[in-house]
Amino acid sequence: MTGNADVTPGTGPLDGIRVADFSRVLAGPFATMMLADFGADVIKIEHPLGDDTRAWVPPVDENGMGSYFASVNRNKRSVVCDLRTETGLAEARALALDADVVIENFRPGVMEQYGLDYATLAAERPELVYCSITGFGRDGGAALPGYDLLVQAVGGLMSVTGSPDSEPSKVGVALVDVLTGQNAVVGILAALRSRDQTGRGQRVDVNLLSSLLTGLVNQASSTLATGVAPKRLGNAHPSIAPYETFRTLDDPIAIAVGTDKQFGALVQVLGVPQLATDERFGNNADRLAHRATLKTLLEEQLETRPAADWTDRLSAARVPAGKVNSIAEALDLAAQLGLEPVVAVTDTAGSRVSRQIANPISLSDTPARYRRPPPLLGEHSGATFFDPSHPTTSIRFTD
C-alpha cells in the first residue's frame, strides 16, 4: 500500500515559486500542500501556539503529531512569527514581500490591521499574487464565521444529504474546505500564468459558500431550472435508477446503472431478465418513476448472495458495482489497482517518517515530489530564507 517518497532533487513545475502561507486549519493548508508537492517553497508562518489543528488530537500519527495537521502540511517549512510583536511582524512582512504568493484565511480586516493586506503589499511588490480564503466573501458576509459545518448547512448541501426520513446530515469529511482549497490552487495558478504574460500579480478571492454552490453542480442546476429544491434521497440519485446502495446477504453494495444496456446486464446476472422488458422499467424515466418497486425486486435477488460474490459477477458483466468499503479497504483497493495511494515521507536526517495520502495528480514529466514530512512547530525558525531567485531579502529567524 505504501510507496516510497521521492526525495531526490528534481525540477518541479512550481520550482522557484515561493509561498508565504499565513493560512491554518484546512482549506488554505490543503491548497499550499498541493503547491508544495509540485515544487513551490512553502513557508508556513505560525502563531507561537501553532496552527489550530496541531492541538486537534487524538488521533496522532506514528510521530505523535496530530493526524489532522499532518494530513495537509507536508513539504512545508514552519517558522513562528508573533504578529503582535514588532520583531515578529517585521519578519512576517519580510517573508510576504519576498514571496511570489501570499495566502491567508483570517477574518476580513485582520491582515489590514497588521499591514499585511493585498493593497499594502502590492504597492511595494506589484508582481505579488495574493490569495484570500473566507467563509462568505469579503463584503456582506465578512462577519460570518467560515466553518465547514455551517457552510454545509446554510449552503444547501445538508438539505440533500441523508435519507428522506432522517434529519439533514453533513458529509463525513470537511468537503467544502477541500473544494475551496482546490479552487484556491486553480486561482493561484491562473494568476501566476497571467503574471507570466503581464508581469503583474493580482488578488485571488475564494470563499466556502461559492465553492459549495459550484460543487452542487446538477442539484443547483435543477433548482435553477425548475424552481423546486431537491429533496434528500439517501443514497439514491435524483436523475438515474437504479443508482444507489442495496442490501445483500451480508454487506451493502453500490450499483450505478447509467444506461439501458447496463440495466439489461444487471437483471440478467440477477436471474430476473424479464425486468428489462417490464413496462415499468423499460427506460430510465420509467425506472425513476418506479424506483421503490424496482429496489424491492432487485434486493430480493441480491439478498441471496454475499456482496463480494455479486461484485465479482456484476463487474464481469460490466455492470458498475462495488461493496461499500471502509477507508482502510478503500486504500487496499487503490493499492491493488496499482495507484500507490500512500507514500512514506522522510525528513533529511532520516529520523522521522510520515505516511501520507499521495497527491492525486499524476504528471508524466514533473510529478509530485515528497521532500519533507509535516513540520514541527517552528522547525525552520533558525533558517536563513534566501534564494537567488528571490534576491530582495535575506531573512534570519531567531529560534
Protein Blocks (a to p, Z undefined) as FASTA:
>chain_A
ZZcddfbdcddfkgoiacddfbghjlmmmmmmmmmmnopacdddddfkopfklmmccddd
fkopafklmmmmghiacddddfkbmklmmmmmmmmmmpmbdcdfbdehjlmmnopafklm
mmmmmmbccddddfkojklmmmpccdfklmmmmnommmmgccfkbccdddfbdfklmmmm
mmmmmmmmmmmmmmmmnopacdddddfklmmmmmnmmmmmmmmmnopacddehjacfkbc
cddddddfkbccddddfbfklmmmmmmmnopaklmmgmklmpmklmmmmmmmmmmmmmmm
mmmpcfklmmmmmmmnopacdddddfklmmmmmmmnonopaccdddfkopaccdddddfb
dcfklccddfbccddehklmmpccddfklmmbccdddZZ
